[in-house]
Amino acid sequence: RSLENQMRLTAMSYNLMRVFEEISKTQEPELIHPSDKKYSEALEIRQQQAQKRDRFVNPLFFQARISRISSYTIRAVQNAIITGMSLQCFMSSLVARLVSRPQLIGEH
């Protein structure tokens, strides 16, 4: 029974952090999470390398992806719980962490 409770708590915690991260993205739709920017930039480099060899990167890589929860979000949740930070302040700190969306060559 204790293992079941631990699994449920882990799943609920993950889902709650995921909701926080996704809500922060919807509050500023023109901004993205730094890990998404890093992924896009790496994908662009990969595409350029493929074009040099007359190949292409699978277009499915350019679609929306399910990203992992960032370590920043996990630490922010932990700190918010420890310090008793309000939900509004917590969400503001997540939104403040977002960055501008990169403009890729040949936007997909």
MODELLER restraints for C-alpha pairs under 7 A, 6 or more apart:
rsr = mdl.restraints
at = mdl.atoms
rsr.add(forms.Gaussian(group=physical.xy_distance, feature=features.Distance(at['CA:18:A'], at['CA:69:A']), mean=6.43, stdev=0.5))
rsr.add(forms.Gaussian(group=physical.xy_distance, feature=features.Distance(at['CA:21:A'], at['CA:73:A']), mean=6.89, stdev=0.5))
rsr.add(forms.Gaussian(group=physical.xy_distance, feature=features.Distance(at['CA:24:A'], at['CA:91:A']), mean=6.31, stdev=0.5))
rsr.add(forms.Gaussian(group=physical.xy_distance, feature=features.Distance(at['CA:24:A'], at['CA:94:A']), mean=5.98, stdev=0.5))
rsr.add(forms.Gaussian(group=physical.xy_distance, feature=features.Distance(at['CA:24:A'], at['CA:95:A']), mean=5.04, stdev=0.5))
rsr.add(forms.Gaussian(group=physical.xy_distance, feature=features.Distance(at['CA:25:A'], at['CA:31:A']), mean=6.91, stdev=0.5))
rsr.add(forms.Gaussian(group=physical.xy_distance, feature=features.Distance(at['CA:25:A'], at['CA:32:A']), mean=6.35, stdev=0.5))
rsr.add(forms.Gaussian(group=physical.xy_distance, feature=features.Distance(at['CA:25:A'], at['CA:95:A']), mean=6.87, stdev=0.5))
rsr.add(forms.Gaussian(group=physical.xy_distance, feature=features.Distance(at['CA:30:A'], at['CA:100:A']), mean=6.81, stdev=0.5))
rsr.add(forms.Gaussian(group=physical.xy_distance, feature=features.Distance(at['CA:30:A'], at['CA:101:A']), mean=6.58, stdev=0.5))
rsr.add(forms.Gaussian(group=physical.xy_distance, feature=features.Distance(at['CA:31:A'], at['CA:98:A']), mean=5.73, stdev=0.5))
rsr.add(forms.Gaussian(group=physical.xy_distance, feature=features.Distance(at['CA:31:A'], at['CA:99:A']), mean=5.27, stdev=0.5))
rsr.add(forms.Gaussian(group=physical.xy_distance, feature=features.Distance(at['CA:31:A'], at['CA:100:A']), mean=4.78, stdev=0.5))
rsr.add(forms.Gaussian(group=physical.xy_distance, feature=features.Distance(at['CA:31:A'], at['CA:101:A']), mean=5.54, stdev=0.5))
rsr.add(forms.Gaussian(group=physical.xy_distance, feature=features.Distance(at['CA:32:A'], at['CA:98:A']), mean=5.33, stdev=0.5))
rsr.add(forms.Gaussian(group=physical.xy_distance, feature=features.Distance(at['CA:32:A'], at['CA:99:A']), mean=5.46, stdev=0.5))
rsr.add(forms.Gaussian(group=physical.xy_distance, feature=features.Distance(at['CA:32:A'], at['CA:100:A']), mean=6.24, stdev=0.5))
rsr.add(forms.Gaussian(group=physical.xy_distance, feature=features.Distance(at['CA:32:A'], at['CA:101:A']), mean=5.77, stdev=0.5))
rsr.add(forms.Gaussian(group=physical.xy_distance, feature=features.Distance(at['CA:33:A'], at['CA:98:A']), mean=4.84, stdev=0.5))
rsr.add(forms.Gaussian(group=physical.xy_distance, feature=features.Distance(at['CA:33:A'], at['CA:99:A']), mean=6.15, stdev=0.5))
rsr.add(forms.Gaussian(group=physical.xy_distance, feature=features.Distance(at['CA:34:A'], at['CA:98:A']), mean=6.34, stdev=0.5))
rsr.add(forms.Gaussian(group=physical.xy_distance, feature=features.Distance(at['CA:34:A'], at['CA:99:A']), mean=6.08, stdev=0.5))
rsr.add(forms.Gaussian(group=physical.xy_distance, feature=features.Distance(at['CA:37:A'], at['CA:101:A']), mean=6.58, stdev=0.5))
rsr.add(forms.Gaussian(group=physical.xy_distance, feature=features.Distance(at['CA:37:A'], at['CA:102:A']), mean=6.61, stdev=0.5))
rsr.add(forms.Gaussian(group=physical.xy_distance, feature=features.Distance(at['CA:44:A'], at['CA:104:A']), mean=6.89, stdev=0.5))
rsr.add(forms.Gaussian(group=physical.xy_distance, feature=features.Distance(at['CA:47:A'], at['CA:56:A']), mean=6.35, stdev=0.5))
rsr.add(forms.Gaussian(group=physical.xy_distance, feature=features.Distance(at['CA:47:A'], at['CA:57:A']), mean=5.64, stdev=0.5))
rsr.add(forms.Gaussian(group=physical.xy_distance, feature=features.Distance(at['CA:50:A'], at['CA:56:A']), mean=5.24, stdev=0.5))
rsr.add(forms.Gaussian(group=physical.xy_distance, feature=features.Distance(at['CA:50:A'], at['CA:57:A']), mean=6.62, stdev=0.5))
rsr.add(forms.Gaussian(group=physical.xy_distance, feature=features.Distance(at['CA:62:A'], at['CA:108:A']), mean=6.47, stdev=0.5))
rsr.add(forms.Gaussian(group=physical.xy_distance, feature=features.Distance(at['CA:80:A'], at['CA:90:A']), mean=6.59, stdev=0.5))
